[in-house]
Amino acid sequence: MRDVAYLRRRPNNRWIPPKSPHELLQESHYHDPWRVLVICMLLNCTSGGQVRPILNDFFTLCPDAKTTTNVDQEEIAHLTRSLGFKNTRAEKIKRLSEIYLEEDWTHVTFLPGVGKYAADAYAIFCTGRWDRVVPEDHMLTRYWEFLRRGRWIIE
């Protein structure tokens, strides 16, 4: 998982992922890699239908990694309680936020709580290196197939 697809996004990256008919939650947050990773954490062991209703409230409470490090873990747990694993989820989001802010990580796969699903989402939505990954998640695969078909290029 040290492929260039998973390298830290460079400031001059201009990739804008196209909107798909699948309306994945990550599509609207590609501009902030931290948000894409958090969305993936929120989606672990749950569905978009469960995450969607709390997402705006979550990003109001935790709009970015720096703010999240100062939010009480209990507040995050309370907000995410409907998703299950509220304490574990809150702890992982806090830890991710702390390490994400450090300057020394090179690959997204080095960040805590980032597995294949989140790493592939990062490559697809944040770095634009979607052609270097093969996702296993069913919804991410649908988006990846949408990119592979290439119809969005001529739209």
DSSP file with accessible surface (Angstrom, degrees, kcal/mol):
  #  RESIDUE AA STRUCTURE BP1 BP2  ACC     N-H-->O    O-->H-N    N-H-->O    O-->H-N    TCO  KAPPA ALPHA  PHI   PSI    X-CA   Y-CA   Z-CA
    1    1 A M              0   0  108      0, 0.0   108,-0.3     0, 0.0   109,-0.1   0.000 360.0 360.0 360.0  33.9    0.0    0.0    0.0
    2    2 A R        +     0   0  185    106,-0.1     5,-0.0   107,-0.1   108,-0.0   0.063 360.0 136.1-110.6  22.4    2.9    2.3   -0.8
    3    3 A D  S >  S-     0   0   52      1,-0.1     3,-1.9   129,-0.1     4,-0.2  -0.275  71.6-109.5 -65.3 157.7    1.8    3.0   -4.3
    4    4 A V  G >  S+     0   0   55      1,-0.3     3,-1.4     2,-0.2    -1,-0.1   0.751 115.1  72.7 -61.8 -22.5    1.9    6.5   -5.7
    5    5 A A  G 3  S+     0   0    0      1,-0.3    -1,-0.3   127,-0.1   124,-0.3   0.802  99.7  45.7 -60.6 -27.3   -1.9    6.5   -5.6
    6    6 A Y  G <  S+     0   0   15     -3,-1.9   102,-3.1   121,-0.0   103,-0.3   0.341  85.2 123.7-101.5   6.2   -1.7    6.7   -1.8
    7    7 A L  B <  S-A  107   0A  53     -3,-1.4   100,-0.3   100,-0.2     3,-0.1  -0.308  78.0 -84.3 -64.4 152.1    0.9    9.4   -1.6
    8    8 A R        -     0   0   72     98,-3.2     2,-0.2     1,-0.1    -1,-0.1  -0.278  55.2-102.9 -55.5 135.1    0.1   12.6    0.3
    9    9 A R        -     0   0   60     -3,-0.1    -1,-0.1     1,-0.1   118,-0.1  -0.416  34.6-129.5 -66.1 132.1   -1.8   14.9   -1.9
   10   10 A R    >   -     0   0  167     -2,-0.2     3,-2.0     1,-0.1    -1,-0.1  -0.531  16.0-119.3 -81.9 149.6    0.3   17.8   -3.2
   11   11 A P  T 3  S+     0   0  129      0, 0.0    -1,-0.1     0, 0.0    -2,-0.1   0.788 113.0  56.2 -59.9 -26.1   -1.0   21.4   -2.8
   12   12 A N  T 3  S+     0   0  109      2,-0.0     2,-0.3     0, 0.0    -3,-0.0   0.360  74.6 127.9 -90.2   9.0   -0.9   21.8   -6.6
   13   13 A N    <   -     0   0   33     -3,-2.0   115,-0.1     1,-0.1    -4,-0.0  -0.488  33.8-178.7 -66.8 124.2   -3.2   18.8   -7.2
   14   14 A R        +     0   0  195     -2,-0.3    -1,-0.1   113,-0.1     2,-0.1   0.231  27.6 139.7-111.1  12.5   -6.1   20.1   -9.4
   15   15 A W        -     0   0   48    111,-0.2   113,-0.1   112,-0.1    -2,-0.0  -0.367  27.1-176.1 -63.6 127.3   -8.1   16.8   -9.7
   16   16 A I        -     0   0  110     -2,-0.1   110,-0.1   112,-0.1   109,-0.1  -0.949  21.6-138.0-123.1 107.8  -11.8   17.4   -9.5
   17   17 A P        -     0   0    8      0, 0.0    13,-0.1     0, 0.0     3,-0.1  -0.419  25.4-113.2 -67.6 138.5  -13.7   14.1   -9.5
   18   18 A P        -     0   0   25      0, 0.0     2,-0.2     0, 0.0   129,-0.1  -0.367  29.7-104.1 -71.2 150.7  -16.8   14.2  -11.7
   19   19 A K        -     0   0  129    133,-0.1     9,-0.0    -2,-0.1     0, 0.0  -0.535  41.5-159.8 -70.3 139.4  -20.2   13.9  -10.2
   20   20 A S    >   -     0   0   11     -2,-0.2     3,-1.0     4,-0.1   123,-0.1  -0.757  32.0-112.8-116.6 167.5  -21.7   10.4  -10.7
   21   21 A P  T 3  S+     0   0   98      0, 0.0   122,-0.0     0, 0.0    -2,-0.0   0.621 111.9  70.0 -72.7  -8.0  -25.3    9.1  -10.6
   22   22 A H  T 3  S-     0   0   55    120,-0.1   121,-0.1   117,-0.1   120,-0.0   0.676  87.1-151.5 -84.3 -19.7  -24.2    7.1   -7.5
   23   23 A E    <   -     0   0  131     -3,-1.0     2,-0.1     1,-0.1    -4,-0.1   0.882  16.7-168.4  50.6  50.6  -24.0   10.3   -5.3
   24   24 A L    >   -     0   0   14      1,-0.1     3,-1.3   115,-0.1     4,-0.5  -0.405  28.9-121.9 -65.4 146.2  -21.3    8.9   -2.9
   25   25 A L  G >  S+     0   0   14      1,-0.3     3,-0.9     2,-0.2     4,-0.3   0.846 110.4  60.6 -59.9 -33.5  -20.8   11.1    0.1
   26   26 A Q  G >  S+     0   0    2      1,-0.2     3,-1.6     2,-0.2     4,-0.4   0.765  86.2  76.9 -67.3 -24.3  -17.1   11.5   -0.7
   27   27 A E  G X  S+     0   0    5     -3,-1.3     3,-0.5     1,-0.3    -1,-0.2   0.844  96.6  45.3 -57.4 -35.7  -18.0   13.2   -4.0
   28   28 A S  G <  S+     0   0   67     -3,-0.9    -1,-0.3    -4,-0.5    -2,-0.2   0.516 115.2  47.3 -86.8  -3.8  -18.9   16.5   -2.3
   29   29 A H  G X   +     0   0   22     -3,-1.6     3,-2.1    -4,-0.3     7,-0.4   0.206  68.1 116.3-123.2  15.2  -15.9   16.5    0.0
   30   30 A Y  T <   +     0   0   60     -3,-0.5    -1,-0.1    -4,-0.4    -2,-0.1   0.784  68.3  69.7 -55.4 -29.0  -13.0   15.7   -2.4
   31   31 A H  T 3  S+     0   0   99      1,-0.2    -1,-0.3    -3,-0.1    -2,-0.1   0.689 100.6  48.7 -66.4 -18.1  -11.5   19.2   -1.7
   32   32 A D    X>  -     0   0   34     -3,-2.1     4,-1.7     1,-0.1     3,-0.6  -0.879  66.7-167.4-127.3  98.2  -10.6   18.1    1.8
   33   33 A P  H 3> S+     0   0   13      0, 0.0     4,-2.3     0, 0.0     5,-0.2   0.850  89.3  59.3 -54.4 -34.9   -8.8   14.8    2.1
   34   34 A W  H 3> S+     0   0    1      1,-0.2     4,-2.5     2,-0.2     5,-0.2   0.925 105.0  49.8 -60.3 -43.0   -9.3   14.7    5.8
   35   35 A R  H <> S+     0   0   44     -3,-0.6     4,-2.8     2,-0.2    -1,-0.2   0.901 107.7  53.2 -63.0 -41.6  -13.1   14.8    5.3
   36   36 A V  H  X S+     0   0    0     -4,-1.7     4,-2.0    -7,-0.4    -1,-0.2   0.937 111.2  47.1 -59.5 -43.4  -12.9   12.0    2.7
   37   37 A L  H  X S+     0   0    1     -4,-2.3     4,-2.0     2,-0.2    -2,-0.2   0.910 112.1  49.4 -65.8 -41.5  -11.1    9.8    5.3
   38   38 A V  H  X S+     0   0    0     -4,-2.5     4,-2.7     2,-0.2     5,-0.2   0.919 107.8  54.1 -65.0 -42.0  -13.5   10.7    8.1
   39   39 A I  H  X S+     0   0    0     -4,-2.8     4,-2.1     1,-0.2    -1,-0.2   0.930 107.8  51.0 -57.6 -42.3  -16.5    9.9    5.8
   40   40 A C  H  X S+     0   0    0     -4,-2.0     4,-0.9     1,-0.2    -1,-0.2   0.905 109.5  50.1 -62.3 -39.8  -14.9    6.5    5.2
   41   41 A M  H >< S+     0   0    9     -4,-2.0     3,-0.6     1,-0.2    -1,-0.2   0.899 110.7  49.4 -64.5 -40.2  -14.6    6.0    9.0
   42   42 A L  H 3< S+     0   0    0     -4,-2.7    -1,-0.2     1,-0.2    -2,-0.2   0.849 109.9  52.3 -67.1 -31.6  -18.2    6.9    9.5
   43   43 A L  H >< S+     0   0   22     -4,-2.1     3,-1.9    -5,-0.2    -1,-0.2   0.628  79.9 116.0 -81.2 -13.7  -19.2    4.5    6.8
   44   44 A N  T << S-     0   0   73     -4,-0.9     3,-0.1    -3,-0.6    -3,-0.0  -0.382  93.5  -2.9 -59.8 127.5  -17.4    1.5    8.3
   45   45 A C  T 3  S+     0   0  110      1,-0.2    -1,-0.3    -2,-0.1     2,-0.3   0.778 129.7  67.5  61.3  28.2  -19.9   -1.2    9.3
   46   46 A T  S <  S-     0   0   29     -3,-1.9     2,-0.3    38,-0.0    -1,-0.2  -0.868  78.7-104.2-154.1-169.8  -22.8    1.0    8.3
   47   47 A S    >>  -     0   0   55     -2,-0.3     4,-1.9    -3,-0.1     3,-1.0  -0.839  26.9-110.6-127.0 164.9  -24.4    2.5    5.1
   48   48 A G  H 3> S+     0   0   25     -2,-0.3     4,-3.0     1,-0.3    -1,-0.1   0.848 116.8  61.9 -59.6 -34.1  -24.6    5.9    3.4
   49   49 A G  H 34 S+     0   0   58      1,-0.2    -1,-0.3     2,-0.2     0, 0.0   0.803 108.3  42.2 -64.0 -28.1  -28.3    6.0    4.3
   50   50 A Q  H <4 S+     0   0   92     -3,-1.0     4,-0.3     2,-0.1    -1,-0.2   0.815 118.8  43.8 -85.2 -33.7  -27.3    6.0    8.0
   51   51 A V  H >X S+     0   0    0     -4,-1.9     3,-1.6     1,-0.2     4,-1.3   0.884  98.7  70.6 -79.9 -39.9  -24.4    8.4    7.7
   52   52 A R  H >X S+     0   0  123     -4,-3.0     3,-0.6     1,-0.3     4,-0.6   0.861  94.1  54.6 -49.1 -45.3  -26.1   11.0    5.4
   53   53 A P  H 34 S+     0   0   95      0, 0.0     4,-0.3     0, 0.0    -1,-0.3   0.778 116.7  36.4 -65.5 -22.8  -28.5   12.3    8.1
   54   54 A I  H <> S+     0   0   20     -3,-1.6     4,-2.7    -4,-0.3    -2,-0.2   0.541  92.4  90.5-103.7  -6.8  -25.7   13.1   10.6
   55   55 A L  H <X S+     0   0    8     -4,-1.3     4,-2.8    -3,-0.6     5,-0.2   0.905  87.1  47.2 -62.8 -45.1  -23.0   14.3    8.2
   56   56 A N  H  X S+     0   0  120     -4,-0.6     4,-1.3     1,-0.2    -1,-0.2   0.919 114.6  47.7 -62.4 -42.5  -23.8   18.0    8.2
   57   57 A D  H  > S+     0   0   97     -4,-0.3     4,-2.3     2,-0.2    -1,-0.2   0.898 111.2  52.0 -63.6 -39.3  -24.0   18.0   12.0
   58   58 A F  H  X S+     0   0    0     -4,-2.7     4,-3.4     1,-0.2    -2,-0.2   0.953 111.5  44.9 -61.8 -49.1  -20.7   16.2   12.2
   59   59 A F  H  < S+     0   0    9     -4,-2.8    -1,-0.2     2,-0.2    -2,-0.2   0.675 109.7  56.6 -75.2 -12.4  -18.9   18.6    9.9
   60   60 A T  H  < S+     0   0  112     -4,-1.3    -1,-0.2    -5,-0.2    -2,-0.2   0.906 115.7  37.0 -74.8 -44.0  -20.5   21.5   11.8
   61   61 A L  H  < S+     0   0   45     -4,-2.3    -2,-0.2     1,-0.3    -3,-0.2   0.900 135.6  23.9 -70.4 -41.9  -19.0   20.2   15.0
   62   62 A C     <  +     0   0    0     -4,-3.4    -1,-0.3    -5,-0.2    -2,-0.1  -0.704  68.0 162.6-127.2  76.5  -15.8   19.0   13.4
   63   63 A P        +     0   0   42      0, 0.0     2,-0.3     0, 0.0    -1,-0.1   0.740  69.9   1.9 -72.0 -21.2  -15.2   21.1   10.2
   64   64 A D  S  > S-     0   0   61      1,-0.1     4,-2.1   -30,-0.1     5,-0.1  -0.947  81.0 -93.4-156.6 172.6  -11.5   20.1    9.9
   65   65 A A  H  > S+     0   0    5     -2,-0.3     4,-1.7     1,-0.2    36,-0.1   0.905 119.0  52.0 -62.0 -43.3   -8.8   18.1   11.5
   66   66 A K  H  > S+     0   0  136      1,-0.2     4,-0.6     2,-0.2     3,-0.3   0.936 111.3  45.9 -62.7 -47.5   -7.5   20.9   13.7
   67   67 A T  H >> S+     0   0   51      1,-0.2     3,-1.4     2,-0.2     4,-0.5   0.912 108.5  58.2 -60.3 -41.0  -10.9   21.7   15.2
   68   68 A T  H >< S+     0   0    0     -4,-2.1     3,-1.1     1,-0.3    -1,-0.2   0.847  96.0  61.8 -61.2 -33.5  -11.5   18.0   15.7
   69   69 A T  H 3< S+     0   0   32     -4,-1.7    -1,-0.3    -3,-0.3    -2,-0.2   0.775 107.9  45.3 -65.3 -21.4   -8.5   17.7   17.9
   70   70 A N  H << S+     0   0  127     -3,-1.4     2,-0.3    -4,-0.6    -1,-0.3   0.472  91.4  98.8 -99.4  -4.8  -10.1   20.2   20.3
   71   71 A V  S << S-     0   0   13     -3,-1.1     2,-0.1    -4,-0.5     5,-0.0  -0.684  85.1-106.8 -83.9 136.8  -13.6   18.6   20.3
   72   72 A D    >>  -     0   0   91     -2,-0.3     4,-1.4     1,-0.1     3,-0.9  -0.411  20.6-132.0 -63.1 134.2  -14.3   16.4   23.3
   73   73 A Q  H 3> S+     0   0   64      1,-0.3     4,-2.6     2,-0.2     5,-0.2   0.831 106.5  60.4 -57.6 -33.3  -14.4   12.8   22.3
   74   74 A E  H 3> S+     0   0  116      1,-0.2     4,-2.6     2,-0.2    -1,-0.3   0.856 101.0  54.0 -64.5 -34.6  -17.7   12.3   24.1
   75   75 A E  H <> S+     0   0  101     -3,-0.9     4,-2.2     2,-0.2    -1,-0.2   0.911 110.0  46.5 -65.3 -42.1  -19.3   14.9   21.8
   76   76 A I  H  X S+     0   0    0     -4,-1.4     4,-2.0     2,-0.2    -2,-0.2   0.925 112.7  50.3 -65.2 -43.2  -18.2   13.0   18.8
   77   77 A A  H  < S+     0   0    1     -4,-2.6     4,-0.5     1,-0.2    -2,-0.2   0.915 110.2  50.1 -61.1 -42.4  -19.4    9.7   20.3
   78   78 A H  H >< S+     0   0  116     -4,-2.6     3,-0.9     1,-0.2     4,-0.3   0.924 111.3  48.2 -62.6 -43.5  -22.8   11.3   21.1
   79   79 A L  H 3< S+     0   0   32     -4,-2.2     3,-0.3     1,-0.2    -1,-0.2   0.850 117.6  41.1 -67.0 -32.7  -23.2   12.6   17.6
   80   80 A T  T >< S+     0   0    0     -4,-2.0     3,-2.1     1,-0.2     4,-0.4   0.321  80.1 110.0 -99.6  10.1  -22.3    9.3   16.0
   81   81 A R  G X  S+     0   0  134     -3,-0.9     3,-1.4    -4,-0.5     5,-0.2   0.828  70.7  62.1 -57.9 -33.0  -24.2    7.0   18.4
   82   82 A S  G 3  S+     0   0   75     -3,-0.3    -1,-0.3    -4,-0.3    -2,-0.1   0.692  98.7  58.1 -68.6 -15.0  -26.7    6.0   15.7
   83   83 A L  G <  S-     0   0    9     -3,-2.1    -1,-0.3     1,-0.2    -2,-0.2   0.569 108.7-122.9 -89.3 -11.5  -24.0    4.5   13.6
   84   84 A G  S <  S+     0   0   31     -3,-1.4    -1,-0.2    -4,-0.4     5,-0.1  -0.015  88.4  59.6  85.5 161.9  -22.8    2.0   16.3
   85   85 A F     >  +     0   0  134      1,-0.1     4,-3.2     3,-0.1     5,-0.3   0.852  64.0 166.2  51.6  38.6  -19.4    1.7   17.8
   86   86 A K  H  >  +     0   0   85      1,-0.2     4,-2.3    -5,-0.2     5,-0.2   0.875  68.7  43.7 -57.3 -42.9  -19.6    5.3   18.9
   87   87 A N  H  > S+     0   0   78      2,-0.2     4,-2.4     1,-0.2    -1,-0.2   0.925 116.7  45.9 -71.2 -42.4  -16.7    5.3   21.3
   88   88 A T  H  > S+     0   0   71      2,-0.2     4,-2.5     1,-0.2    -2,-0.2   0.932 114.6  48.5 -63.9 -44.7  -14.4    3.4   19.0
   89   89 A R  H  X S+     0   0   14     -4,-3.2     4,-2.4     1,-0.2     5,-0.2   0.932 112.2  48.4 -60.9 -47.3  -15.4    5.6   16.1
   90   90 A A  H  X S+     0   0    0     -4,-2.3     4,-2.3    -5,-0.3    -1,-0.2   0.917 111.8  49.5 -61.8 -42.9  -14.8    8.8   18.1
   91   91 A E  H  X S+     0   0  117     -4,-2.4     4,-2.5     1,-0.2    -1,-0.2   0.927 112.0  48.1 -63.3 -43.7  -11.4    7.6   19.3
   92   92 A K  H  X S+     0   0  109     -4,-2.5     4,-2.8     2,-0.2    -2,-0.2   0.887 111.0  50.4 -66.2 -39.1  -10.3    6.7   15.8
   93   93 A I  H  X S+     0   0    0     -4,-2.4     4,-2.3     2,-0.2    -1,-0.2   0.918 111.6  48.2 -65.7 -41.6  -11.5   10.0   14.3
   94   94 A K  H  X S+     0   0   25     -4,-2.3     4,-2.1    -5,-0.2    -2,-0.2   0.940 114.0  46.4 -62.7 -46.0   -9.6   12.0   17.0
   95   95 A R  H  X S+     0   0  123     -4,-2.5     4,-2.2     1,-0.2     5,-0.3   0.920 111.6  51.0 -65.2 -44.4   -6.4    9.9   16.5
   96   96 A L  H  X S+     0   0    0     -4,-2.8     4,-3.0     1,-0.2    -1,-0.2   0.937 109.4  51.7 -56.1 -46.5   -6.6   10.3   12.7
   97   97 A S  H  X S+     0   0    0     -4,-2.3     4,-1.4     1,-0.2    -1,-0.2   0.899 109.2  49.7 -60.6 -42.0   -7.0   14.0   13.1
   98   98 A E  H  < S+     0   0   78     -4,-2.1     4,-0.5     1,-0.2    -1,-0.2   0.945 116.9  39.2 -62.6 -49.3   -4.0   14.4   15.3
   99   99 A I  H >< S+     0   0   23     -4,-2.2     3,-1.2     1,-0.2     6,-0.2   0.866 108.9  62.1 -72.3 -34.7   -1.7   12.4   13.0
  100  100 A Y  H 3< S+     0   0   38     -4,-3.0    -1,-0.2    -5,-0.3    -2,-0.2   0.870 100.0  55.7 -58.0 -35.9   -3.1   13.9    9.9
  101  101 A L  T 3< S+     0   0   70     -4,-1.4    -1,-0.3    -5,-0.2    -2,-0.2   0.687  87.3  97.5 -73.2 -18.1   -2.0   17.3   11.0
  102  102 A E  S <  S-     0   0   87     -3,-1.2     3,-0.5    -4,-0.5    -3,-0.0  -0.424  71.7-140.3 -71.6 149.4    1.6   16.2   11.4
  103  103 A E  S    S+     0   0  154      1,-0.2    -1,-0.1    -2,-0.1    -3,-0.0   0.582  84.4  74.1 -87.2  -9.5    3.8   17.0    8.5
  104  104 A D        +     0   0  123      2,-0.0     2,-0.3     0, 0.0    -1,-0.2   0.497  64.6 103.4 -93.9  -0.1    5.9   13.7    8.3
  105  105 A W        +     0   0   14     -3,-0.5     3,-0.1    -6,-0.2   -97,-0.0  -0.596  39.3 178.5 -82.1 143.0    3.4   11.2    6.8
  106  106 A T        +     0   0   72      1,-0.3   -98,-3.2    -2,-0.3     2,-0.4   0.726  64.5  42.1-110.6 -35.8    3.9   10.4    3.2
  107  107 A H  B >  S-A    7   0A  24   -100,-0.3     3,-2.3     1,-0.1     4,-0.3  -0.952  71.9-134.1-118.3 138.9    1.3    7.8    2.4
  108  108 A V  G >  S+     0   0    0   -102,-3.1     3,-1.8    -2,-0.4     6,-0.1   0.805 104.8  69.5 -59.7 -26.2   -2.3    7.9    3.5
  109  109 A T  G 3  S+     0   0   27   -103,-0.3    -1,-0.3  -108,-0.3     5,-0.1   0.621  88.2  64.8 -69.2 -11.7   -2.0    4.3    4.4
  110  110 A F  G <  S+     0   0   92     -3,-2.3    -1,-0.3     2,-0.1    -2,-0.2   0.571  82.7  98.0 -83.5 -12.0    0.4    5.3    7.3
  111  111 A L  S X  S-     0   0    4     -3,-1.8     3,-1.5    -4,-0.3   -15,-0.1  -0.547  86.5-100.7 -79.6 145.1   -2.5    7.1    9.0
  112  112 A P  T 3  S+     0   0   42      0, 0.0    -1,-0.1     0, 0.0     3,-0.1  -0.351 104.3  16.1 -66.3 137.7   -4.3    5.4   11.9
  113  113 A G  T 3  S+     0   0   38      1,-0.2     2,-0.8    -4,-0.1     5,-0.1   0.480  91.0 125.9  82.7   2.0   -7.7    3.9   10.9
  114  114 A V    <   +     0   0   17     -3,-1.5    -1,-0.2    -6,-0.1     2,-0.1  -0.845  31.1 163.9 -99.8 106.8   -7.0    4.1    7.2
  115  115 A G     >  -     0   0   41     -2,-0.8     4,-2.7    -3,-0.1     5,-0.2  -0.246  57.5 -69.3-102.0-163.5   -7.5    0.7    5.6
  116  116 A K  H  > S+     0   0   63      1,-0.2     4,-2.9     2,-0.2     5,-0.3   0.899 129.2  53.1 -59.6 -44.0   -7.9   -0.3    2.0
  117  117 A Y  H  > S+     0   0   42      1,-0.2     4,-2.4     2,-0.2    -1,-0.2   0.958 114.4  40.0 -58.8 -52.6  -11.4    1.2    1.6
  118  118 A A  H  > S+     0   0    6      2,-0.2     4,-2.5     1,-0.2    -1,-0.2   0.902 115.7  52.2 -65.6 -38.9  -10.3    4.7    2.9
  119  119 A A  H  X S+     0   0    0     -4,-2.7     4,-2.4     2,-0.2    -1,-0.2   0.918 111.3  46.6 -64.7 -42.1   -7.0    4.5    1.0
  120  120 A D  H  X S+     0   0    1     -4,-2.9     4,-2.6    -5,-0.2    -2,-0.2   0.916 111.7  50.8 -66.7 -40.8   -8.8    3.7   -2.3
  121  121 A A  H  X S+     0   0    0     -4,-2.4     4,-3.2    -5,-0.3     5,-0.5   0.916 109.9  51.3 -61.0 -41.4  -11.4    6.5   -1.7
  122  122 A Y  H  X>S+     0   0    1     -4,-2.5     4,-2.5     1,-0.2     5,-1.6   0.936 111.5  46.9 -59.7 -46.9   -8.5    8.9   -1.0
  123  123 A A  I  <>S+     0   0    0     -4,-2.4     6,-1.4     3,-0.2     5,-0.9   0.904 117.9  42.6 -63.4 -41.1   -6.8    7.8   -4.3
  124  124 A I  I  <5S+     0   0    0     -4,-2.6     6,-0.3     5,-0.2    -2,-0.2   0.943 127.9  25.2 -72.2 -48.5  -10.0    8.1   -6.3
  125  125 A F  I  <5S+     0   0    0     -4,-3.2    -3,-0.2    -5,-0.2    -2,-0.2   0.756 131.2  30.3 -93.5 -24.6  -11.4   11.4   -4.8
  126  126 A C  I  <5S+     0   0    0     -4,-2.5  -111,-0.2    -5,-0.5    -3,-0.2   0.837 127.3  26.7-107.3 -41.9   -8.3   13.3   -3.6
  127  127 A T  I   <S-     0   0   13     -5,-1.6    -4,-0.2  -122,-0.2    -3,-0.2   0.646  89.4-130.4 -98.6 -17.4   -5.3   12.4   -5.7
  128  128 A G      < +     0   0   17     -5,-0.9     3,-0.4    -6,-0.4     2,-0.2   0.615  69.9 125.9  78.5  12.2   -7.0   11.5   -9.0
  129  129 A R    >   +     0   0  106     -6,-1.4     3,-1.9  -124,-0.3    -5,-0.2  -0.162  19.8 134.0 -96.0  41.0   -5.0    8.3   -9.2
  130  130 A W  G >   +     0   0   46     -7,-0.3     3,-1.2    -6,-0.3    -1,-0.2   0.775  63.1  65.2 -61.8 -26.6   -8.2    6.2   -9.5
  131  131 A D  G 3  S+     0   0  113     -3,-0.4    -1,-0.3     1,-0.2    -2,-0.1   0.548  96.4  57.6 -77.2  -4.1   -6.6    4.2  -12.4
  132  132 A R  G <  S+     0   0  126     -3,-1.9     2,-0.3    -9,-0.1    -1,-0.2   0.379 101.4  63.7-103.5   0.1   -4.0    2.8  -10.0
  133  133 A V    <   -     0   0    4     -3,-1.2   -13,-0.0    -4,-0.2     0, 0.0  -0.874  58.9-155.8-123.8 158.6   -6.4    1.2   -7.6
  134  134 A V        -     0   0   97     -2,-0.3     7,-0.1     0, 0.0   -14,-0.1  -0.888  26.1-148.6-130.5  97.7   -9.0   -1.6   -7.7
  135  135 A P        -     0   0    8      0, 0.0   -18,-0.1     0, 0.0   -19,-0.0  -0.287  14.7-163.6 -69.2 154.9  -11.5   -1.0   -4.9
  136  136 A E        +     0   0  154      5,-0.0     2,-0.2   -20,-0.0   -19,-0.0   0.597  60.8 100.0-108.9 -21.2  -13.3   -3.8   -3.2
  137  137 A D  S  > S-     0   0   48      1,-0.1     4,-2.7     2,-0.0     5,-0.2  -0.477  74.7-132.3 -67.8 137.2  -16.1   -1.8   -1.6
  138  138 A H  H  > S+     0   0  120      1,-0.2     4,-1.7     2,-0.2    -1,-0.1   0.898 102.5  41.6 -63.7 -42.5  -19.3   -2.2   -3.6
  139  139 A M  H  > S+     0   0   53      2,-0.2     4,-1.9     1,-0.2    -1,-0.2   0.916 115.6  49.6 -73.1 -39.4  -20.2    1.5   -3.8
  140  140 A L  H  > S+     0   0    1      1,-0.2     4,-2.7     2,-0.2    -2,-0.2   0.895 108.9  54.5 -64.8 -36.5  -16.7    2.7   -4.4
  141  141 A T  H  X S+     0   0   39     -4,-2.7     4,-2.9     1,-0.2     5,-0.2   0.895 104.4  54.4 -63.8 -38.3  -16.4    0.1   -7.1
  142  142 A R  H  X S+     0   0  130     -4,-1.7     4,-1.9     2,-0.2    -1,-0.2   0.919 111.2  44.5 -61.5 -43.6  -19.5    1.6   -8.8
  143  143 A Y  H  X S+     0   0    0     -4,-1.9     4,-2.2     2,-0.2    -2,-0.2   0.928 112.6  51.8 -65.9 -43.1  -17.9    5.0   -8.8
  144  144 A W  H  X S+     0   0   26     -4,-2.7     4,-2.7     1,-0.2    -2,-0.2   0.910 109.4  49.9 -59.9 -42.3  -14.6    3.5  -10.1
  145  145 A E  H  X S+     0   0   66     -4,-2.9     4,-2.3     2,-0.2    -1,-0.2   0.889 106.8  55.8 -63.8 -38.9  -16.5    1.7  -12.9
  146  146 A F  H  X S+     0   0   14     -4,-1.9     4,-0.9    -5,-0.2     5,-0.4   0.929 110.8  44.8 -57.8 -44.0  -18.2    5.0  -13.7
  147  147 A L  H >< S+     0   0    1     -4,-2.2     3,-0.7     1,-0.2    -2,-0.2   0.920 110.8  53.7 -66.4 -43.1  -14.7    6.6  -14.1
  148  148 A R  H 3< S+     0   0  136     -4,-2.7    -1,-0.2     1,-0.2    -2,-0.2   0.854 101.7  57.8 -61.9 -37.4  -13.4    3.7  -16.1
  149  149 A R  H 3< S-     0   0  115     -4,-2.3    -1,-0.2    -5,-0.2    -2,-0.2   0.784  94.7-151.6 -65.6 -27.6  -16.2    3.9  -18.6
  150  150 A G    XX  +     0   0   18     -4,-0.9     3,-1.4    -3,-0.7     4,-0.6   0.517  53.4 130.6  75.1   7.3  -15.0    7.5  -19.3
  151  151 A R  H >>  +     0   0  153     -5,-0.4     3,-0.7     1,-0.3     4,-0.5   0.807  66.6  66.2 -63.9 -26.4  -18.4    8.9  -20.3
  152  152 A W  H 34 S+     0   0   49     -6,-0.4     3,-0.4     1,-0.2    -1,-0.3   0.753  87.8  69.1 -66.0 -22.2  -17.8   11.8  -17.8
  153  153 A I  H <4 S+     0   0  117     -3,-1.4    -1,-0.2     1,-0.2    -2,-0.2   0.889 104.7  39.1 -65.9 -37.2  -14.9   13.0  -19.9
  154  154 A I  H <<        0   0  152     -3,-0.7    -1,-0.2    -4,-0.6    -2,-0.2   0.520 360.0 360.0 -93.1  -4.0  -17.1   14.1  -22.8
  155  155 A E     <        0   0  170     -4,-0.5    -3,-0.0    -3,-0.4    -4,-0.0  -0.330 360.0 360.0 -78.3 360.0  -19.9   15.5  -20.6
